[in-house]
Amino acid sequence: MNDDPASARVADNGNGDIFSDEEWAQVLETLGLTPQQRRIVGLLLEGEGDKEIARKLGIAFSTLRTHINRIFEHLGVHDRAGIVRQLFAEFRRGCGDCPRRHRRPRQ
């Protein structure tokens, strides 16, 4: 995985990344997040806590909380799980030509 938090992707239990670099960039672009918000979302998805994210980005804890609240508002969600749901919803919307491994199994 790339060391740049903006390029972070959801890990799949050590078996690789769920999103390719191209897919991840497309999802983030579709969401319309700022570069700083993208870095924060990447770190949130890596499981980093607020204090660690603020430290890694060199910003105050209160500034980070403001960014996170703006991300929630922008995405229309109320918690971190909502961010994950929104990411996957956007991915599915733009996934017409995705490899089979990304599609839900038919029942």
C-alpha positions as CSV (number, residue, x, y, z in Angstrom):
1,M,0.0,0.0,0.0
2,N,1.2,3.5,-0.8
3,D,2.5,5.5,2.2
4,D,0.4,8.6,1.2
5,P,-2.8,8.6,3.3
6,A,-4.7,10.1,0.3
7,S,-4.1,6.9,-1.6
8,A,-5.1,4.5,1.3
9,R,-7.6,1.8,0.5
10,V,-9.7,-0.5,2.6
11,A,-7.6,-3.6,3.4
12,D,-9.0,-7.0,2.8
13,N,-7.6,-9.0,5.8
14,G,-4.1,-8.9,4.5
15,N,-5.0,-10.5,1.2
16,G,-4.6,-7.2,-0.7
17,D,-6.6,-4.1,-1.2
18,I,-10.3,-4.0,-2.0
19,F,-9.9,-1.1,-4.4
20,S,-7.1,-0.8,-7.0
21,D,-5.3,2.6,-7.1
22,E,-7.4,3.6,-10.0
23,E,-10.7,2.6,-8.4
24,W,-9.8,4.4,-5.1
25,A,-8.9,7.6,-7.0
26,Q,-12.2,7.4,-8.9
27,V,-14.3,6.8,-5.8
28,L,-12.6,9.8,-4.0
29,E,-13.0,12.0,-7.0
30,T,-16.7,11.1,-7.3
31,L,-17.3,12.1,-3.7
32,G,-15.9,15.6,-4.3
33,L,-13.7,15.7,-1.2
34,T,-10.8,18.1,-0.8
35,P,-7.3,16.8,-0.8
36,Q,-7.1,17.1,3.0
37,Q,-10.5,15.4,3.4
38,R,-9.2,12.6,1.2
39,R,-6.2,12.1,3.4
40,I,-8.4,12.0,6.5
41,V,-10.8,9.5,5.0
42,G,-7.9,7.3,4.0
43,L,-6.5,7.3,7.5
44,L,-9.9,6.7,9.0
45,L,-10.3,3.7,6.8
46,E,-6.9,2.4,7.9
47,G,-8.4,2.4,11.4
48,E,-6.4,5.4,12.8
49,G,-7.8,7.2,15.7
50,D,-8.4,11.0,15.7
51,K,-5.3,11.8,17.8
52,E,-3.0,9.7,15.5
53,I,-4.6,11.3,12.4
54,A,-4.0,14.8,13.7
55,R,-0.4,13.9,14.6
56,K,0.3,12.4,11.1
57,L,-1.2,15.4,9.3
58,G,0.4,17.9,11.6
59,I,-2.9,19.6,12.5
60,A,-4.6,20.4,15.8
61,F,-7.1,17.8,17.2
62,S,-9.9,20.4,17.1
63,T,-9.0,21.1,13.4
64,L,-9.3,17.4,12.6
65,R,-12.7,17.2,14.3
66,T,-13.8,20.2,12.2
67,H,-12.7,18.4,9.0
68,I,-14.4,15.1,10.0
69,N,-17.6,17.0,10.8
70,R,-17.5,18.6,7.4
71,I,-16.9,15.3,5.7
72,F,-20.0,13.9,7.5
73,E,-22.0,16.9,6.3
74,H,-20.7,16.7,2.8
75,L,-21.5,13.0,2.5
76,G,-24.7,13.2,4.4
77,V,-23.7,10.7,7.1
78,H,-23.4,10.8,10.9
79,D,-20.6,8.5,11.7
80,R,-17.5,6.7,10.3
81,A,-19.5,3.6,9.3
82,G,-21.6,6.0,7.1
83,I,-18.4,7.1,5.3
84,V,-17.6,3.4,4.5
85,R,-21.2,2.8,3.3
86,Q,-21.0,5.9,1.1
87,L,-17.6,4.9,-0.4
88,F,-19.0,1.5,-1.3
89,A,-22.3,3.0,-2.6
90,E,-20.3,5.3,-4.9
91,F,-18.1,2.5,-6.0
92,R,-21.0,0.3,-6.9
93,R,-22.7,3.2,-8.9
94,G,-19.6,3.6,-11.1
95,C,-18.8,-0.1,-11.3
96,G,-20.4,-1.2,-14.6
97,D,-17.1,-2.7,-15.9
98,C,-15.6,-3.9,-12.6
99,P,-14.1,-7.3,-12.4
100,R,-16.4,-10.0,-11.1
101,R,-14.7,-10.0,-7.6
102,H,-16.2,-6.6,-6.8
103,R,-19.8,-7.6,-7.6
104,R,-22.3,-9.0,-5.2
105,P,-23.0,-12.7,-5.7
106,R,-26.4,-13.4,-7.2
107,Q,-28.9,-15.2,-5.0
